[in-house]
Amino acid sequence: MSKICQITGKRAMVGNKVSHSNTKTKRIFNVNLFKKKFYWVEEDCWISLKVSAAGLRTINKIGLDAALKRAASRGFLNA
């Protein structure tokens, strides 16, 4: 599975590593991902998600059900 947050849709970015002599080489900025299990009260089951730190804060703020609905409407969930 790729390094994409299932709640926010954040993914790895490409940028430059800049040395002291200002030499630029390509590098990847990865997402701060966690594989977490959540208890979904509305469906009465456990679900496993790959979530970024920002996705965890979103779930804590608006709740798991609302975060899943928002992610599904934006197309971030993989069915």
Summary of the structure (lengths in Angstrom):
residues: 79
radius of gyration: 16.0
end to end distance: 13.6
largest distance: 56.9
contacts: 184
relative contact order: 0.26
helix: 27%
strand: 38%
